[in-house]
C-alpha cells in the first residue's frame, strides 16, 4: 500500500506554464485523509517552492535544492552547505565558461552576477525568487551559507559547464544535470534520493510503499528509492531507463492522473 509520494516539480508536477494542477488542493486533502505523506523534491529553493504552494505548503515536506535543504512541517530545516573554498573554486572555474553563469543558492537569498544576456536573466528568474544581482567579484564575499551552486548555461551544460566543473572538482562533490540549461553542484551524498531515503527511515516507510515521479537526471536517485517509480512521458531517455513505469506527460497532468488511477480516486470529483 502506498504510504509516501514524492514528486519533482518542473517537467513533472507543473504544467508547461509552470502552474500547479488545479486538482492538487483536493487531492492533497484526500491523501492526508488516508494518512499518505506527500513530499515535493525539487532543484528549486524553498523560497520559490513555498511561495508557489501558498497555504498548501504548511503540511508538505519539501526536499529543496536537490536535497541540500529538507523542510519538515513546523520544524527547523536540515541544511547541507558547501565549503567556502569550494565555492571560490567553482567561481574561478566559471570564469572560463563562454555561456555559463553561477547562481549561489543560500537558504535566505539567491545571488548571481550582473550580465547583459537577457535570455539568461529570464531563465534564472523563472526558477529563483527575488535573486540578488551583484558584481561578479562580490560573489566571493557572500557570507551566507550556500547550499547549492547552480550553473545556467544556455548552450547546454553537457557541452562545456559539466566537463569544466568535473575537472575542477573531480568526484568529491555531486554534479547533476538538472535541466536543458542547468547543472547543480552540492556536497557529496546530497541528492534527492538521499533525502528521500532519510524521510523513509524517519517515518518507517519502505521503498515498496513509496511512489516517485521525475523527468530529469537529478531525479534518478529518487526513483531508485521507490518501488513505484515513474518517469514522465516527456522525461529524458536516461530517466526513462531507470524508472519502472511511464506516466503521461506533465502537459497532460500525468502525476495527478497516475495518483488517481492508483489510489482509486475519481479525478472528476477533485
N, C-alpha and C positions, 0 to 999 in steps of 0.2 A: 504494500500500500504506500502511495506517495505521501511523504511527510515534509519534504523540503523541495522548493522550486527556486532555481537560480537562473537569472536571465541577464544577458548582455543588453545593452541599450541600442546604440547606433547600428543600423542594419539588421536589428533583431526585434526588439520590442517597439522601437519608434518607427513611424512610417516615413515615407520619403520627404515629408515636410518637418521631420524631427518632432512629431507630436505623439503623445501617448494615446493608446487605444481609448475610444470613448467608453468602452465596456469595463475599463480597468477598475474604477471605484467599486462597482457592484461585484465584480469578480473577486477583488480582494476581500470584500465583506464575506463572501461565500467561503473563501479559503480559510479565513480566520474562524468562521463558524465551525469548520471541520478540523480546526487545530493544525492546519498546514502552514508552515513557515514560508514566507516569500522574501527572497533576497535579490537585490539588484547588484550586478557585478559589472563594473564599467571602468574604462580608462579615464573617464571624466572625474573632475574634482567633486568633493562633497558639496561645494557651494553651488555648482551648476545643477547637481542632482537634486538636492533638497529644494532648490528654487523651482525646478521643473515639476516635482511631485506635489509641492504645496502642502496642504493639510494631510495628504496621504503619507507624507514622509515620516510622520510621528511613530508609526508602528512597523516601518520597513527596516530591514537590515541592509546596510549599504557597504558593499565592497568597492571602494573608490580607488582611483589611481592604480588600477590593476592589482590591488591588494596591499598597497603601501599605506592605505588608511581604511580601517574597518570600523564601522559605526553600528553598535547595537542600540536599540531604543533606550533612552533615558540613562545612558552610561557614557563615561569618558571614551573618546576614540582611541583605538590602538594604532600607533603610528610607527612607521619604519623610515627613517630619514637617511639620506645619502651623506657620507663624509664630505666636508667642505673641500678637501684637497681633490677628491674625485670630481666634484662639480667644476673645479677650476680646470682639471684635465679635459673634461668634456667641452668647456667653453673654449679652451685653447684649440682643441681638435676641430671645433665648429668653424673656426676662422678659415679653414682650408676648403670648406664646402662652397660650391658655386650657387646653390639654391636652398640651403638648409638654414633654418633659424631655430635656436634653442628656446624652449619655454620652460621656465623654472616653476614648478608646482609646489607651493607650500600649503599648509593647512588653511591659513588665513588669506593669503594673497597669491596671485599669479603674476609672473614677470616675463616680459620678452623685450628684445631690443628694438629700438627705432629702426624703421626701414621704409623704403619708398614703394614696396611691392604691394599694391592694393589688393591683389588676389590673395596673397599670403595673409595679409591682415584680416581679410574677410574670413578665410579658412580658420584662423586662430580664434576669432571672436565667435564663430559658430559653436565652439566647444568649451570656451572658457569665459566665465562671467567676470566682467569688470577688471580685465587684466591691466597691470601697471606697465606702461611703456616707458622704458628708460634707455639712456645711452648704453652701448654695449659694455663699456668698462665698468659701469655701475652694477652689472650683474655679479661681478666678482665680490662686491661689497655687501651683497644681500645677507643679512644676519638671520633671517627666519629659517628654521629647519626646512630643507627641501626634500619632499617625499619622492619626487619623480622628476626627471628631465625628459620632456617630450621634444622631439625634433620634427618640425614641419618642413617637409621637403616636397615642393610642388613638382619636382621631376620624378618623384617616387623614391622612397627610402632605400629600396634594394639596390639601386644603381650606384649610389655614392655614399649616402649617410651611414648605412649599416656597415659597409666594409671599413669606412674610416673609423667609426666608433669601435668596431671589433678590434681593429689594430691598436687603438689607444687603450682599450680596457681589457682585451682578451676575454676570457670566460669567467672573470671574477665578479661580474655583475650581470643582471638579467637584461638582455637586449631583445625586445619584442617588436615585431611589425604589428601595428595596431590599426592601420588603415591605408588607403591608397596614397595618402600624403604624410603618413605619420609612423614614427617609431618611438618607443618609450624605453627609458633606462631606469631600472630600480636596483635596490640591493639584491644580492644573490639570495635566491629562495623566495623572493617576494613575487608571487603570481596570484592570479585569480584562483587557480587550483589549490594552492597552499592555504589561501584564506577560506575557501570552501571546505577544505579538509578540517581546518580548525573549527569552523562552525559545526560541522558534523560531529566532531569529537565532543564539543561543548554540549550539544543537545542530545547526544546519544542516538544519532541518526546515521544509518549506513548508506553506502553508495546505492544499494539495492532499493532504498527508499527515496532516492534523490532523482530529480529531473532537472536537466540543464539545457539551455539554448544559447547558441552563439553563431557568429558568422566570420570571424577573422582569427588570425594566428594567436592573438593574445587570449583567445577563448579555449584553445585546445587543452590546456592543463585543467581547466574547469570541467570540460566534457569528460576527461579521463577519470574524474571522481564521481561520475553519475552513471548508474546503470541505464537510465532513460536519457540518453544523450541525443540531442537534436541539433543538426546543422540546418541553418535556414536554406531554402532553395537558392537564395542569392549568395550563399557562402562561397568562400574560396575553395578550390579543389582540395587543398591540404586539410581544411577543416572537415569537409565532406567525407574524406577518407578516415578521419578519426571518430566521427560520430556513428552511432548505431542506427539512427533514424534521420529522415529528412522532413522538415516542417515546411509548410507553404512560406513563400517569401514574406519579408517584413511589409511589403506593399500590399499584401493580401491578409494582413492581420494574423500571420501564422502562429505566433505564440498563443494568442487567445483561442484560436481555433483548435490547436492541439490540446490545450488545457481543458477546454470544454468537452472535446471528444473523449479524452482520457478519464475525466472525472465525472462524466455523465451529466454535464450542465447544459441546459438549453441556452445556446448563445443568444437567441432572440429574446430571452427573458431578462437579459442583463441590461 
